[in-house]
Amino acid sequence: MSLLRSQEIEGTLVVYFNEAKILDEATIQRIGTALVEAADAAGSEKRMVLNFRGVNFMSSAMIGKLVLLNKKCKKDGINLKLCEISGNVQEVFKIMKLNKVFDIYKTEEKALKAFDKKGWFG
C-alpha cells in the first residue's frame, strides 16, 4: 500500500498520509522521497497542501523531512500549506516553533481558500 495519496483540487495538489503513526526510519525515508516527488508534480499553479488527517504520531525524523520539503518548496516557488494536524503533532510543532515556519490551517477547505487571498487584507 502506498504511504501517500494525492489529488488535485482547484489547481492545488493535496497530499494525504495513509499512516496514523510515522515512526520507523524506512517509512520516513519512503514518505520523504514521495513528498519530494509530489512537490515536483505540483503543477503550473505551484500550490501544495499536506493534509495530516488521521496522523496521530510522527517522529522528529519525519519533522526533519517536512523542514527539508519546505526548503525545497521555497526554492522551487511552490506555495506549501499544512492542515488538519492532530493535537499531539501540533504540540510538537509549537515546541519546535515550526508553527511559525509552516503555514498551518485547521481544515483543508481553509488551506485551499488561503491560496486565493492577496496582500495584507485578503
PAZAPA-4460 file (N, C-alpha, C; in steps of 0.05 Angstrom, whole numbers, plus 32768, in hexadecimal, padded with zeros to 4 digits):
% residues 122
    n_x    n_y    n_z   ca_x   ca_y   ca_z    c_x    c_y    c_z   seq   type   mol
   8011   7FE8   8000   8000   8000   8000   8012   8019   8000     1      M     A
   8009   802D   7FF1   8018   8046   7FF0   8016   8055   800A     2      S     A
   802B   8063   8011   802B   8072   802A   801D   808D   8028     3      L     A
   801A   8096   800F   800D   80B0   8009   7FF9   80AC   7FF3     4      L     A
   7FE5   80BD   7FF2   7FD3   80BF   7FDB   7FCF   80DC   7FD6     5      R     A
   7FC9   80E3   7FBD   7FC6   80FF   7FB7   7FB0   8103   7FA2     6      S     A
   7FA6   811B   7FA1   7F92   8122   7F8D   7F95   8140   7F88     7      Q     A
   7F8C   8148   7F71   7F8C   8165   7F6A   7F71   8171   7F70     8      E     A
   7F71   8186   7F80   7F58   8194   7F86   7F5C   81B2   7F80     9      I     A
   7F4C   81BC   7F6D   7F4D   81D8   7F66   7F6A   81E1   7F5F    10      E     A
   7F78   81D1   7F50   7F93   81D8   7F47   7FA9   81D4   7F5D    11      G     A
   7FA1   81C8   7F73   7FB4   81C4   7F89   7FB8   81A6   7F8D    12      T     A
   7FD1   819D   7F90   7FD7   8181   7F97   7FD3   817D   7FB5    13      L     A
   7FC0   816C   7FBC   7FBB   8166   7FD9   7FC5   814A   7FDE    14      V     A
   7FD7   8148   7FF2   7FE4   812E   7FF8   7FDA   8125   8014    15      V     A
   7FD1   810C   8015   7FC7   80FF   802D   7FDA   80E9   8036    16      Y     A
   7FDD   80E6   8050   7FED   80D1   805C   7FDC   80B9   8062    17      F     A
   7FE6   80A1   805C   7FD6   8088   8061   7FDF   807B   807B    18      N     A
   7FF1   8086   808A   7FFB   807A   80A2   7FF2   808B   80BA    19      E     A
   7FE9   807E   80D0   7FE2   808D   80E8   7FFA   8093   80F9    20      A     A
   800E   8082   80F7   8027   8086   8106   803E   8085   80F3    21      K     A
   804D   809A   80F2   8064   809C   80E0   807D   809C   80F1    22      I     A
   8087   8084   80F7   809D   8082   810B   80B6   8074   8101    23      L     A
   80B3   805E   80F1   80CB   804F   80EA   80DA   805B   80D3    24      D     A
   80F4   8058   80D3   8106   8065   80C0   8100   805F   80A3    25      E     A
   80FA   8045   809D   80F5   803D   8081   80DC   804B   8077    26      A     A
   80C8   804D   8087   80AF   805A   807F   80B4   8078   807A    27      T     A
   80C3   8084   808C   80C9   80A1   808A   80D9   80A6   8070    28      I     A
   80EC   8095   806A   80FC   8099   8051   80EA   8098   8039    29      Q     A
   80D8   8084   8038   80C6   8081   8022   80B2   8098   801F    30      R     A
   80A8   80A2   8036   8096   80B9   8035   80A5   80D2   802C    31      I     A
   80BE   80D5   8036   80CE   80EC   802E   80D2   80ED   8010    32      G     A
   80D9   80D6   8005   80DC   80D4   7FE8   80C3   80DA   7FD9    33      T     A
   80AC   80CF   7FE3   8092   80D3   7FD6   808A   80F0   7FD7    34      A     A
   8090   80FE   7FED   8089   811A   7FF0   8099   812C   7FDC    35      L     A
   80B2   8125   7FD9   80C2   8134   7FC5   80B7   8130   7FA9    36      V     A
   80B0   8117   7FA3   80A4   8111   7F89   8089   8120   7F85    37      E     A
   807A   8121   7F9B   8060   8130   7F9A   8065   814E   7F94    38      A     A
   8079   8159   7FA2   8080   8175   7F9E   8088   817A   7F81    39      A     A
   8097   8167   7F76   809F   816A   7F59   8087   8169   7F47    40      D     A
   8071   815C   7F50   8059   815A   7F3F   8044   816E   7F47    41      A     A
   804B   8183   7F56   8038   8196   7F60   802A   81A6   7F4A    42      A     A
   8033   81A4   7F32   8025   81B0   7F1B   802C   81CD   7F17    43      G     A
   801F   81D9   7F03   8025   81F4   7EFC   801C   8208   7F11    44      S     A
   8008   8202   7F20   7FFF   8214   7F36   8013   8216   7F4D    45      E     A
   8023   8201   7F4F   8037   81FF   7F65   802B   8203   7F80    46      K     A
   8015   81F4   7F85   8008   81F5   7F9F   8004   81D8   7FA9    47      R     A
   800B   81D5   7FC3   800A   81BA   7FCF   8001   81BC   7FEC    48      M     A
   7FEF   81A9   7FF3   7FE5   81A7   800E   7FEB   818B   8018    49      V     A
   7FF7   818A   8030   7FFB   8170   803E   7FE4   816D   8052    50      L     A
   7FD3   8159   804F   7FBD   8155   8062   7FC5   813E   8075    51      N     A
   7FC7   8145   808E   7FD0   8132   80A3   7FB9   8123   80B1    52      F     A
   7FA1   8124   80A5   7F8A   8117   80B1   7F91   80F9   80B7    53      R     A
   7F8D   80F1   80CF   7F92   80D5   80D6   7FAE   80D0   80E0    54      G     A
   7FC0   80E3   80DE   7FDC   80DF   80E8   7FDC   80E7   8105    55      V     A
   7FE1   80D3   8117   7FE1   80D9   8133   7FFD   80DD   813F    56      N     A
   8010   80D0   8134   802C   80D1   813E   803F   80D3   8127    57      F     A
   8055   80E3   812B   8069   80E6   8117   8083   80EA   8125    58      M     A
   8098   80DC   811C   80B2   80DF   8129   80C0   80F9   8121    59      S     A
   80D4   8100   8130   80E3   8119   8129   80F1   8116   810E    60      S     A
   80F8   80FE   8106   8104   80F9   80EC   80F0   8101   80D6    61      A     A
   80D6   80FB   80DA   80C2   8102   80C6   80BF   8120   80C5    62      M     A
   80C0   812D   80DC   80BE   814A   80DD   80D6   8156   80CE    63      I     A
   80ED   814A   80D0   8105   8152   80C1   80FF   8151   80A3    64      G     A
   80F2   813C   809A   80EB   8139   807D   80D8   8150   8074    65      K     A
   80C5   8157   8086   80B3   816D   8080   80C2   8188   807D    66      L     A
   80D6   818C   808E   80E6   81A4   808D   80F6   81A5   8072    67      V     A
   8101   818E   806A   810F   818D   8051   80FC   8191   8039    68      L     A
   80E4   8186   803B   80D0   818A   8026   80C9   81A8   8024    69      L     A
   80C6   81B5   803B   80BF   81D2   803C   80D5   81E2   802E    70      N     A
   80EE   81DB   8033   8105   81E9   8026   8104   81E5   8008    71      K     A
   80FF   81CC   7FFF   80FD   81C6   7FE3   80E6   81D6   7FD6    72      K     A
   80CF   81D7   7FE4   80B8   81E6   7FD9   80BF   8203   7FD6    73      C     A
   80CC   820F   7FEA   80D3   822B   7FE8   80E6   8230   7FD1    74      K     A
   80FA   821E   7FCE   810D   8221   7FB8   8100   821F   7F9D    75      K     A
   80EC   820D   7F9B   80DF   8208   7F81   80C6   821A   7F7D    76      D     A
   80C1   822B   7F8F   80AA   823E   7F8C   808F   8230   7F91    77      G     A
   808E   821B   7FA0   8075   820C   7FA6   806A   8217   7FC0    78      I     A
   8050   821E   7FC0   8043   8228   7FD7   8038   820F   7FE7    79      N     A
   8044   820A   7FFE   803D   81F2   800E   802D   81FA   8026    80      L     A
   8017   81EB   802B   8007   81EF   8043   8002   81D4   8050    81      K     A
   7FFE   81D3   806A   7FF9   81BB   8079   7FDD   81BE   8086    82      L     A
   7FCF   81A7   8089   7FB5   81A9   8096   7FAE   8190   80A5    83      C     A
   7F9A   8192   80B6   7F8F   817C   80C6   7FA4   816D   80D6    84      E     A
   7FB5   817C   80E4   7FCA   8171   80F4   7FBE   816A   8110    85      I     A
   7FC2   8151   8119   7FB7   8149   8133   7FC4   8158   814A    86      S     A
   7FB7   8157   8161   7FC0   8165   8179   7FDC   815D   8181    87      G     A
   7FE2   8143   8180   7FFD   8138   8187   8012   8144   8175    88      N     A
   800D   8143   815B   8021   814D   8148   8023   816B   8149    89      V     A
   800C   8178   814D   800C   8196   814E   801D   819F   8166    90      Q     A
   801C   8190   817C   802B   8197   8194   8049   8196   818E    91      E     A
   8052   8182   8180   806E   8180   8178   8076   8197   8166    92      V     A
   8064   819E   8153   806A   81B5   8142   806E   81CE   8152    93      F     A
   805D   81D2   8167   805F   81EA   8177   8079   81EA   8187    94      K     A
   807F   81D3   8193   8098   81D1   81A3   80B0   81D8   8192    95      I     A
   80B0   81CE   8179   80C7   81D2   8167   80C4   81ED   8158    96      M     A
   80AF   81FC   815E   80AA   8216   8151   80A5   8213   8133    97      K     A
   809D   81FB   812A   8098   81F7   810E   807D   8202   8105    98      L     A
   806C   8208   8119   8052   8215   8112   8057   8231   8107    99      N     A
   806F   823C   810B   8077   8256   8100   8083   8253   80E4   100      K     A
   808D   823B   80DE   809B   8235   80C5   8086   822C   80B0   101      V     A
   8074   821B   80B8   8060   8210   80A5   8046   8220   80A6   102      F     A
   8038   8221   808F   801E   822D   808D   800A   8218   8093   103      D     A
   7FFE   8218   80AC   7FED   8202   80B6   7FD0   820C   80B8   104      I     A
   7FBE   81FA   80AF   7FA2   8200   80B0   7F93   81E9   80BE   105      Y     A
   7F7C   81EF   80CA   7F6C   81DB   80D8   7F60   81C7   80C4   106      K     A
   7F56   81D1   80AE   7F48   81C0   809B   7F54   81C2   807F   107      T     A
   7F4F   81AE   806F   7F58   81AE   8053   7F4B   81C5   8044   108      E     A
   7F32   81CA   8049   7F23   81DF   803C   7F30   81FA   8041   109      E     A
   7F38   81FF   805A   7F44   8219   8061   7F60   821B   8054   110      K     A
   7F6E   8205   8053   7F89   8206   8045   7F86   820C   8028   111      A     A
   7F72   8200   801B   7F6D   8205   7FFE   7F65   8222   7FF9   112      L     A
   7F53   822C   800A   7F4A   8248   8007   7F60   825C   800C   113      K     A
   7F73   8255   801D   7F8A   8267   8023   7F9B   826E   800B   114      A     A
   7F9B   825C   7FF7   7FAA   8261   7FDE   7F9F   8279   7FCF   115      F     A
   7F85   827E   7FD2   7F78   8293   7FC3   7F7B   82AF   7FD0   116      D     A
   7F85   82B0   7FE8   7F88   82CA   7FF6   7FA0   82D8   7FEB   117      K     A
   7F9D   82F2   7FE8   7FB3   8303   7FDD   7FB8   8319   7FF1   118      K     A
   7FD1   831F   7FF5   7FD9   8336   8006   7FD2   8333   8023   119      G     A
   7FD3   8349   8031   7FCE   8349   804E   7FB2   8342   8056   120      W     A
   7F9F   834B   8046   7F83   8349   804E   7F72   8335   803F   121      F     A
   7F80   8323   8030   7F72   830E   8021   7F63   8319   800B   122      G     A
***
